[in-house]
Amino acid sequence: QVESVELRKYTQIESIDRIFEIIDTIKPHSVAVDEGYAAGSLEIISKKLENDKYEWMRNRFHVVSFGEVIHIPVKEFFGSAEEELYIDEDSEEGRYIKRPMKVFMTAIIARMLLNEKIAIGPVDAEHKNERRTLLEELRSVKIEKLNEKSGYPVYTKKDLHKVSAFMVGVYGYFLSTGSFKIVQEGNKKVLRKQYSKDEVT
């Protein structure tokens, strides 16, 4: 389901109140917000989460900035295949592959859709146009070129608001349902596996 909050209709506080009404109604396993778009709202949201009523929500609330770079530890995720991988960073802490968050999440979304971990299903008549817009935007995402310095793909530069919201939602789902976490280590955002007790021992 897609719900668009138009500035003409809502103020910032009313928009956040609406988000929490949706949280109360559907009890989501996660909520994710884009730091760039929601920078002014994060303080208000954090105060709302201090309410005992939303204690269950605190560890399910994720903030993402798609301008950041994610560091993926080679040994942790790829084992002994290091010699076959392009290493972006070799430091005292280990060897890493680096990916811009947007590039990383685009790959994650493509894989989850192909593996049927997520799907864009049918919706009721009220949200039919929103779904159509999302599908049209998804089809319009193309790699325009590769960055000459980094080699990373540069995607279509359009205002793809539904795709952006979809990507933020999948980010929360990815962290809440997978065995992964993203942690700040020094000046790096690092992807880590969450090991079970059996794996640790």
Secondary structure, DSSP 8 states (H G I E B T S, - for coil): ------TTT--HHHHHHHHHHHHHHH--S-EEEEHHHHTTTHHHHHHHHTSGGGGGGGGGEEEE-TTSEEEEEHHHHHTT-GGGS--SEEETTEEEEEEEHHHHHHHHHHHHHHTTSS------GGGHHHHHHHHHHHHH--EEEE-TTT--EEE--S--HHHHHHHHHHHHHHHHHSSEEEEEETTEEEEEE---HHHH-
